[in-house]
């Protein structure tokens, strides 16, 4: 159980970094598509991970 939670936490941190990096690139160049894509990927991953975390906790 601890291993799963560690993996979930690591994935969340990586997703947060993606969002932050995307936000920084978007701030520098607002029309930069890569920044927006990174933000959306990060947010989607965080949604999936939180849904998985709820399922794992229910078992």
N, C-alpha and C positions, 0 to 999 in steps of 0.2 A: 504493500500500500504506500509506503514512504517513497519508493522508487517512482511510482506513478505521479505522486504529488510533486516530487522534485522535477520530473520531466515537464509537467504542466507549468510549474513556476518558471522554468528555463524558457519554454516556448513563449510564455507571456512576456518575459523580459525582452526576448528577441523581437517580438511583435511591437512592443513599446519603442524599442530602438528604431525599428523600421518607420514607425509613425513620426518619431522625432526627427530622424534624418530626412524623411520626406517633407516635413514641415519646414526644416531649415532650407532645403533646396528650393522649395516653393516660395519661401520668403525672399530668397535672392533673386529668383526669376519666376514671376507669378504664372507665366504661361508654360512653365516647365512641366510637361506631361508626366515625366518619370517621377517627380515628387508626389503628384496626385496619386499615381498608381501605387507607389510605396505606402502612402497613407491608407489607401483603401485596402491593400493587401494586409497591412498590419491590423486594421480594424476588423476585417473579416476573420483573420486568424484568431484574434482575441475573442470574437463572438463564438467561433467553433470551440475554442478551448474552454470557455466558460460553460457552454452547453455540455461538453464532455465531462467537465468537473462535476456538474450537477448529477449527471448519470452515474459517474463513478461513486459519488457520495451516497446515492440511493441504494447501491448494492450492498 
